[in-house]
Amino acid sequence: MKMPDAWLYEEYDSNNTLRAKYIWFFLPADLTHVTRLKDVHHFDLTPLYLDIKEKKRYSKEQKFNSKKLVEAFCGH
């Protein structure tokens, strides 16, 4: 079985409102400190896996289009 490359941690309050969201590169051995917090009703840990086929590589030799950059910032 393939091990996750990272974990998505999402923390919710009693109204099911997202309070915090982190990416962890390890799975903590003990999460009891999280359940002791007052405003945490529950939390979700979702495993994340790399998809090498979707990987994009950028190098410093690639040029950017300055016209598009100016248009993106409304000419400022």
Phi, psi and omega per residue, in radians:
M1 nan 2.311 -3.129
K2 -1.295 2.350 3.107
M3 -1.451 2.524 3.101
P4 -1.086 2.563 3.089
D5 -1.438 -0.419 3.115
A6 -2.820 3.018 3.119
W7 -2.258 2.358 3.040
L8 -1.648 2.079 -3.139
Y9 -1.827 2.151 3.104
E10 -2.209 2.207 -3.053
E11 -1.950 2.276 -3.077
Y12 -2.133 2.605 3.050
D13 -1.614 -3.040 -3.073
S14 -1.185 -0.306 3.074
N15 -1.588 0.163 -3.105
N16 1.095 0.523 3.075
T17 -1.611 2.307 3.115
L18 -1.145 2.144 -3.101
R19 -1.812 -0.563 -3.113
A20 -2.688 2.631 -3.133
K21 -2.566 2.166 -3.106
Y22 -2.384 2.768 2.934
I23 -1.945 2.155 3.116
W24 -1.890 2.409 3.111
F25 -1.647 0.183 3.093
F26 -2.608 2.768 3.059
L27 -1.803 1.979 -3.111
P28 -1.054 2.522 -3.140
A29 -1.266 -0.494 -3.064
D30 -2.362 2.136 3.136
L31 -2.006 0.327 -3.100
T32 -1.159 -0.473 3.117
H33 -1.113 -0.513 -3.139
V34 -1.238 -0.740 -3.088
T35 -1.253 -0.249 3.113
R36 -1.438 -0.278 -3.140
L37 -1.191 2.423 -3.058
K38 -1.111 -0.763 -3.014
D39 -1.537 0.108 3.123
V40 -1.686 2.015 3.077
H41 -1.528 -0.834 3.056
H42 -2.730 2.895 3.069
F43 -2.433 2.657 3.129
D44 -2.026 2.425 3.013
L45 -2.071 2.049 -3.103
T46 -1.969 2.191 3.106
P47 -1.243 2.463 3.116
L48 -2.078 2.399 -3.119
Y49 -2.175 2.458 3.090
L50 -1.242 2.458 3.022
D51 -2.019 1.665 -3.056
I52 -1.068 -0.517 -3.137
K53 -1.134 -0.467 -3.132
E54 -1.624 0.027 -3.090
K55 -1.113 2.392 3.080
K56 -2.078 2.344 -3.128
R57 -1.993 2.346 3.113
Y58 -2.125 2.426 3.088
S59 -2.130 2.843 -3.112
K60 -1.222 -0.203 3.140
E61 -1.421 -0.273 3.132
Q62 -1.271 2.393 -3.114
K63 -1.665 2.643 3.058
F64 -1.846 2.710 -3.125
N65 -1.571 1.883 -3.079
S66 -1.136 -0.521 3.110
K67 -1.109 -0.765 3.106
K68 -1.130 -0.646 3.120
L69 -1.107 -0.761 3.123
V70 -1.141 -0.747 3.124
E71 -1.122 -0.619 -3.132
A72 -1.133 -0.562 -3.142
F73 -1.807 0.438 3.057
C74 0.978 0.560 3.072
G75 1.384 0.153 -3.134
H76 -1.605 nan nan
